Each structure stands twice: as structure tokens, then as C-alpha cells.
Amino acid sequence: MNFQKKTVLFVDSNKAVLGLLVSIYSSEDRLDIYTASSLSEALSLLERKHFDLVSTELSLPDGNGREICKYASDQAIDKPKVIVLSQGKSIQDRIQSFEAGADDYISKPFHPEELKVRMMRLLNLIRSTEEQVVRHQNLELYTVRKAIKIGDSLVKLTRNEFYLCEILLANPGYELPNEEIIRVMTARKGRFVSYNSLRVSIKRLRDKIETQTGYKLIQNRHGQGYFIAI
């Protein structure tokens, strides 16, 4: 089967991490992998070669990974997708990264399979018949069946409910502001999601999961945002 490989750039100051990422993803024949260990090296590669996706940490020895987000956003055509990998735990870190132009944000430490699923989704390489499973402790989210499994209980999800679970599972235990959830859901759906629509979707999802499993999966603090309580 003939296809054009997608070019991916991993940017991390830790060369051991880069080596691990290369060893994990180099077996994926749909990807052409490059690496950089500094901001200047990454920007130099981006100026000389087109990349479909860049995965970068924020703390680089000569600058901040958000500069890569800004560079990607400034491209008139063929903008690369950008995933930020960060040890930052604050909501502000995530918001600033999305404002700079990041397409996704994953907190360290992360599971390589989760990064792969997010990469493939952004690169449009996940086939509709190719089931992907995002796991966290006793929870499994199925991308094709659009279902979530908690323990032994499997709950079917609507598309909106699936998007919500997918977004919240990206940062389990961390409260995501309403505005950030709305921004990501709007990008996933391709049309604007209002605050009222978000509240309705959250309520229906909570009721469905609690009724079928007895588990209070989605919680919030002070009415400002929501988080996965796992």
C-alpha cells in the first residue's frame, strides 16, 4: 500500500526521553521521526523542513516551547499540529499553551500509548475501524465504540459525552476551566459549543455514568470547571 509518511518532530531537552520516544514510534511505518533538544535546533529544523506535527516540552535550555506553538500558528499554509508535553501542573500553564497555539496538552508523566493516540488523531491517521483505548487506573475509554468502561461496567456514550471524557482524561485529577473545555470541544465538533450546552452535556453524562455504575466520575470545584475523579 502506497502512502505518504507524516513527519513528526519531538523536542525535549532530555536526550534519554528523545531516545525513548524514537524507539517507541520508529516502528510506526506511517511516521518519519526527527528530534531536537533545544528551541534553536527545533526552529532551525522547522524553517528548513515541513513537519505535520511537533511534540515539545515547555522547559528548553534556550527558551520556552511555546515559541514553537507561536511559530506554527504564524505559518500561512500547512501549519504543523503542536502537542505540548509539560510537567507543569497549573491551569495557567495549559491556558497559556493553548493561547500560544497548541493543539493539545499532556501532563508529564504520560503513557506512550496516550501520546500515540493523540498524535494519530491530530494527523488523521486513526482509521474508523481501528479501536484505540485510553487507559487510566480502572477506567478505559474506547475511541471506536464511543464507550467508557469503569471496572466491569461499560457505558455507551454520545459523541458529545465521548469528547468530554476524552478532554478530561487528558489531565485526570486536574480541574479544567469551562472556557478550555468549550474551546477544545468546539475544535473537535467544528462548531461553537456554548456554556449552556456544556452544562447540559455534563449533567447528562454524570447522570448516565452514576446510574449505570454508581460512580461519581465527573466532579467540579466552585462551579469553575470539571475534573475526572479517578
Secondary structure, DSSP 8 states (H G I E B T S, - for coil): -----EEEEEE-S-HHHHHHHHHHHTT-TTEEEEEESSHHHHHHHHHHS--SEEEEESEETTEETHHHHHHHHT-SSS--EEEEEE---SHHHHHHHHHHT-SEEEESS--HHHHHHHHHHHTT---TT---EEEETTEEEETTTTEEEETTEEEE--HHHHHHHHHHHTSTTS-EEHHHHHHHHHHHHTS---HHHHHHHHHHHHHHHHHHH----EEESTTSEEEE--
